């Protein structure tokens, strides 16, 4: 059965969590969110803020190999993250690394204006090929798409060129669609890995069908 969720009444669940194949980071101690992450995505869950914020989905870039976070992160937060994976801290003005990075275990798409040192850090530490691109003309690619090791769904305005580049670098088939009754920033309302997904509570039946087809082609 599809797991539909809101956090503090907000269906934009992708802002509050970031998931990989093996672990998830959750910014708020929400029992249902923890249950869904463990049951649907089959991951270990760590609950922590990042830089004092609950919006961890916006603030960390992560795949199965680890987490990259800006130097605004607090030491106690790093210690919590290190319970589940390796952590790399980078000094950058682009502190919302989750917003600017769309990544799986094979490749990554990053904000077209991302600094070279961020590109290099993501490529080396998370062991992926990286390209700069937009998705649907949007620079915050981490919220414009959700791409796992099995499939992906992009902002519905994604061009043929953007879709082609996503397929090439992430090495999966992708589709396009929306969440939460027409929200085109799919990463704000969808959290997924190759084993399952959780979606914002306002997502329609039609949207769920597109999400299923895109994530599990």
Backbone torsions as a table, in degrees:
resi	resn	phi	psi	omega
1	UNK	NA	136.6	-179.1
2	UNK	-62.6	134.6	178.3
3	UNK	-96.8	113.8	179.6
4	UNK	-111.1	137.0	-166.1
5	UNK	-142.6	149.0	164.2
6	UNK	-130.6	153.8	177.4
7	UNK	-121.0	118.9	-173.2
8	UNK	53.9	37.2	179.6
9	UNK	80.3	2.8	-175.0
10	UNK	-103.8	121.2	179.7
11	UNK	-78.3	-2.1	179.9
12	UNK	-83.7	65.8	-171.0
13	UNK	-69.4	-24.5	-179.9
14	UNK	-65.2	-17.1	176.7
15	UNK	-72.7	-27.9	-171.4
16	UNK	-99.2	-4.4	-177.0
17	UNK	-152.2	156.1	176.3
18	UNK	-139.0	126.8	-175.3
19	UNK	-121.3	148.1	173.0
20	UNK	-124.6	-167.0	178.3
21	UNK	-67.7	-28.8	-170.3
22	UNK	-117.4	-22.3	-176.2
23	UNK	-148.9	163.6	174.6
24	UNK	-138.1	145.8	174.3
25	UNK	-109.8	128.1	-176.9
26	UNK	-121.6	130.4	-172.8
27	UNK	-85.8	-6.4	-177.2
28	UNK	-144.6	143.3	-177.0
29	UNK	-79.5	84.5	-179.6
30	UNK	-113.3	113.8	-172.9
31	UNK	-60.8	-40.5	-179.6
32	UNK	-67.3	-40.0	178.4
33	UNK	-62.4	-43.6	178.3
34	UNK	-61.1	-45.4	-180.0
35	UNK	-60.7	-46.2	-178.4
36	UNK	-65.6	-42.0	179.3
37	UNK	-61.1	-43.1	-179.1
38	UNK	-70.4	-42.5	-174.8
39	UNK	-78.4	-43.6	-174.1
40	UNK	-87.1	-38.2	-177.2
41	UNK	-100.8	-11.3	177.5
42	UNK	55.7	55.4	-177.5
43	UNK	-128.6	157.9	167.0
44	UNK	-76.6	145.7	-175.9
45	UNK	-121.9	131.1	170.8
46	UNK	-115.5	134.4	179.8
47	UNK	-104.1	118.4	179.0
48	UNK	-162.2	151.6	166.2
49	UNK	-79.5	167.4	171.6
50	UNK	-127.7	123.5	-176.4
51	UNK	55.8	31.0	179.9
52	UNK	80.5	1.4	-176.1
53	UNK	-105.0	144.1	174.1
54	UNK	-74.7	-15.4	-171.6
55	UNK	-84.4	60.5	-173.8
56	UNK	-68.5	-27.0	177.8
57	UNK	-61.4	-28.8	178.6
58	UNK	-84.3	-20.4	-165.6
59	UNK	-105.2	-14.1	-179.2
60	UNK	-122.8	143.5	168.8
61	UNK	-103.8	132.1	-174.1
62	UNK	-152.8	145.0	162.7
63	UNK	-137.9	-166.1	-173.9
64	UNK	-63.3	-17.6	-176.0
65	UNK	-89.0	-14.7	179.4
66	UNK	158.2	-167.5	-176.2
67	UNK	-130.2	136.9	171.0
68	UNK	-114.3	134.4	-175.4
69	UNK	-142.9	155.1	-180.0
70	UNK	-75.2	166.8	-177.0
71	UNK	-75.3	4.3	171.7
72	UNK	-79.0	-9.1	179.2
73	UNK	-61.9	147.6	179.8
74	UNK	-92.8	153.6	-176.7
75	UNK	-59.6	-41.1	-179.0
76	UNK	-66.1	-29.9	176.8
77	UNK	-70.5	-41.4	176.5
78	UNK	-59.3	-43.3	-179.2
79	UNK	-61.3	-39.5	177.7
80	UNK	-65.9	-44.2	-179.8
81	UNK	-62.3	-37.1	-177.5
82	UNK	-69.6	-9.6	174.3
83	UNK	-68.2	-24.2	-175.9
84	UNK	-117.0	-19.8	-176.1
85	UNK	-165.4	176.0	175.6
86	UNK	-79.2	150.8	-176.5
87	UNK	-130.7	135.1	176.5
88	UNK	-121.7	127.6	-178.7
89	UNK	-106.4	131.4	-177.9
90	UNK	-127.0	139.7	176.7
91	UNK	-85.4	117.9	-178.2
92	UNK	-160.0	146.3	172.9
93	UNK	-74.3	-16.5	178.8
94	UNK	-88.5	75.8	-169.5
95	UNK	-76.2	-20.8	-178.6
96	UNK	-88.1	71.9	-172.9
97	UNK	-66.5	-26.9	176.3
98	UNK	-70.0	-32.0	178.3
99	UNK	-71.1	-33.4	-171.6
100	UNK	-98.8	3.2	-176.5
101	UNK	-130.4	123.6	170.3
102	UNK	-110.5	119.0	-168.1
103	UNK	-144.6	146.7	164.7
104	UNK	-128.6	-158.5	-177.1
105	UNK	-85.4	0.0	-177.1
106	UNK	-115.4	-30.1	-176.1
107	UNK	-160.4	174.5	179.3
108	UNK	-148.4	145.0	170.4
109	UNK	-111.8	133.4	-178.3
110	UNK	-128.1	156.2	175.5
111	UNK	-41.7	132.4	-175.4
112	UNK	-62.2	-17.0	179.2
113	UNK	-107.0	13.3	179.5
114	UNK	-60.7	139.5	179.8
115	UNK	-63.5	151.4	177.9
116	UNK	-56.8	-38.4	-176.4
117	UNK	-67.9	-29.3	175.8
118	UNK	-71.6	-44.9	178.2
119	UNK	-56.8	-47.5	-179.1
120	UNK	-64.1	-40.4	-179.6
121	UNK	-65.1	-44.7	178.8
122	UNK	-62.8	-45.1	-178.3
123	UNK	-62.5	-45.8	-175.0
124	UNK	-79.2	-49.1	-174.8
125	UNK	-72.5	-38.9	-178.6
126	UNK	-97.4	-0.8	170.8
127	UNK	57.6	55.9	179.3
128	UNK	-137.2	156.3	167.5
129	UNK	-75.7	141.8	-176.0
130	UNK	-127.9	136.8	170.0
131	UNK	-126.1	155.7	170.6
132	UNK	-94.4	133.7	178.2
133	UNK	-166.7	168.0	166.6
134	UNK	-101.4	166.9	171.7
135	UNK	-131.5	115.2	-173.1
136	UNK	65.9	27.4	-177.5
137	UNK	75.9	5.1	-175.6
138	UNK	-99.5	133.2	-177.6
139	UNK	-80.1	-28.8	-180.0
140	UNK	-82.6	73.8	-170.8
141	UNK	-65.5	-24.2	179.7
142	UNK	-68.0	-20.2	176.2
143	UNK	-106.3	-9.4	-179.7
144	UNK	-90.6	-4.6	-178.2
145	UNK	-158.9	158.0	170.0
146	UNK	-130.6	116.9	-177.9
147	UNK	-129.3	122.7	179.6
148	UNK	-104.9	-171.0	176.0
149	UNK	-76.4	-4.7	-175.6
150	UNK	-113.9	-32.1	-178.2
151	UNK	-173.3	-174.4	-179.3
152	UNK	-164.0	159.5	175.8
153	UNK	-131.3	131.0	-175.6
154	UNK	-112.2	160.8	171.0
155	UNK	-46.3	135.7	-174.4
156	UNK	-64.4	-13.9	178.8
157	UNK	-91.2	6.3	-179.7
158	UNK	-59.0	134.6	179.7
159	UNK	-80.4	166.1	176.7
160	UNK	-58.9	-38.7	179.1
161	UNK	-64.1	-44.5	179.5
162	UNK	-64.2	-40.6	178.3
163	UNK	-63.4	-43.3	179.3
164	UNK	-61.6	-45.1	-179.5
165	UNK	-65.8	-38.8	178.3
166	UNK	-62.3	-45.1	178.5
167	UNK	-60.8	-41.9	-176.4
168	UNK	-66.5	-47.6	-173.9
169	UNK	-81.2	-33.2	-178.1
170	UNK	-91.1	-14.9	175.3
171	UNK	59.6	43.3	174.0
172	UNK	-144.0	163.5	170.9
173	UNK	-79.6	145.8	180.0
174	UNK	-134.3	154.9	172.9
175	UNK	-123.2	-174.1	177.4
176	UNK	-129.5	150.0	-180.0
177	UNK	178.7	-168.0	-177.9
178	UNK	-132.6	171.9	174.9
179	UNK	-134.1	167.4	170.9
180	UNK	50.2	48.9	174.8
181	UNK	62.1	50.0	170.8
182	UNK	105.0	5.6	177.8
183	UNK	-74.3	121.5	-175.0
184	UNK	-85.8	-12.3	175.1
185	UNK	-85.5	80.7	-168.3
186	UNK	-62.2	-28.0	179.8
187	UNK	-67.7	-16.1	178.3
188	UNK	-77.7	-20.4	-173.6
189	UNK	-128.1	17.5	-176.4
190	UNK	-146.7	131.8	175.8
191	UNK	-128.6	129.9	-170.8
192	UNK	-152.1	158.0	161.7
193	UNK	-139.8	-168.2	-175.1
194	UNK	-73.0	-8.9	-177.2
195	UNK	-99.7	-21.6	-178.3
196	UNK	179.3	-175.1	179.8
197	UNK	-153.6	159.1	173.4
198	UNK	-126.9	140.8	-174.6
199	UNK	-131.7	154.0	177.8
200	UNK	-60.0	146.9	-170.1
201	UNK	-66.3	-17.2	-179.0
202	UNK	-90.5	4.2	-177.8
203	UNK	-70.1	136.5	-175.6
204	UNK	-86.6	166.0	177.3
205	UNK	-60.2	-41.5	178.1
206	UNK	-61.7	-45.0	179.0
207	UNK	-61.6	-39.6	179.1
208	UNK	-61.1	-38.6	179.1
209	UNK	-63.5	-42.2	179.0
210	UNK	-66.8	-41.2	179.3
211	UNK	-61.1	-46.1	180.0
212	UNK	-59.2	-47.7	-178.8
213	UNK	-63.6	-35.0	-177.0
214	UNK	-78.6	-41.4	-178.0
215	UNK	-78.9	-27.9	-177.2
216	UNK	-129.0	65.8	-174.8
217	UNK	-69.9	NA	NA
